[in-house]
Structure formats: C-alpha cells, structure tokens
Amino acid sequence: MTATDSNSIHARIAALATEAEQCTRCGLVKTRNKFVFGEGNPVTPMVFVGEGPGETEDQTGRPFVGRAGLLLDECMREVKITRKHVYVCNVVRCRACVMDGGRLKNRPPTTDEAGACEPWLRRTLEIIKPLVIVCLGGPSASTLIHSDFKITRERGHFYETVYGPIAMATWHPSYVIRQEGAAFAQVRAQLVADIDAARRKVIELRKAAG
C-alpha cells in the first residue's frame, strides 16, 4: 500500500466519523453525550467490533476505554498487538442506557437501534477492508456472522462474512471481568488465545495472497 492510499483511507474514515457524529437515526440521540465512532489504525488487517459504548465511552467519545477496554489492551499486548495495529469500534455507536434508581445504567441495544447503526459499521468496514474481524461478544457476532450466534458453542471458529473475508468471535472483555477466581483466569486465557488466533489468521491470509 502506498502512502497516498494510506492517507486516503485515513481521510475517508475521518470524513465518515464527522458525518456520523450528526446521526439522529434512533432515539439514542436523546441520551448520548458523544457519538463513539471508533479508534485505532484504519490501515489495518484486523478490526475489533464490540456491542456498544458504556458510560466512560459516552463521556470520552472513545471506544473501550473503561475497565473492559483496559483488559482488552492487556490481552492484546500479550500477543504483541496494540491499538496502533488494529481498529476498534462497536455495532452501536451511542450508549444504550435506562434510568434506574436515579441514574443512567447501561442496557443492551434494541434490534432497531442496532439496525439504525448498521450502515455506519458497514461503511467503516468497507473503507478499512480488514482481512479478519474479531467480534467481541455474542451480540456483535449475531450482527456480523449470523443472527442466532451462540458464543458458548461457536467462539474461536472462523466464518466467512459479507463484512470481510473472515470473522471470528471471542468473549467480550466485560464478560471476562465479571468472572471470579479460576473462571476469570480461564476465560481471560481464552480471550488472549482467540486474539492470537486472529493475528495468526491474518498472517496466513497475507501469505496466501502472495
């Protein structure tokens, strides 16, 4: 890839982010602080896609910067990956929340909210053209791989997808954080192993392409 090509991809992602910040396609516009578009290197063969931003992300406008994000960064570093090497975003780009006990708390995005946000995800991936997409959690995999994806049975497998040549799913870092003791160690190790498998799949696909 030439420097001109790289600059073009960066510029197209920046322009799409600017356009997306004005989005009013669903009701999440009423409660969001910031539109959380994505972060990292758009000239990358690997994209991580989560479900949606939480409170910290909503305040900062950056994806995966809370406790789950810190764990994700730790796990990536164990296989020699940083955010300089990948792009990180979510299926839904605004925080889905509900008032509970006098404060806003996270909730799963609705099907309609995910559908309203799908064009931003699709256009992001069309620009980046990743070789491997890593879905963080079942909801992301249900959007990108197939609608009835079962994370407990299908985690770690590779699938062809319309969003990119290969996609796979692993545990969402927030799920890992909720585990305790031996369970935490086990699923954290699986998350690291899955990220490493995705990294090795990128190498394999690059070699196959010559």
Secondary structure as UniProt FT lines:
FT   HELIX           3..20
FT   TURN            21..22
FT   HELIX           27..30
FT   STRAND          39..40
FT   STRAND          46..50
FT   HELIX           55..60
FT   HELIX           67..78
FT   TURN            79..80
FT   TURN            83..85
FT   STRAND          87..90
FT   STRAND          97..100
FT   TURN            101..102
FT   STRAND          103..106
FT   HELIX           111..128
FT   STRAND          132..136
FT   HELIX           138..144
FT   TURN            147..148
FT   HELIX           151..154
FT   TURN            155..156
FT   STRAND          158..161
FT   TURN            162..163
FT   STRAND          164..170
FT   HELIX           173..177
FT   HELIX           181..209
//
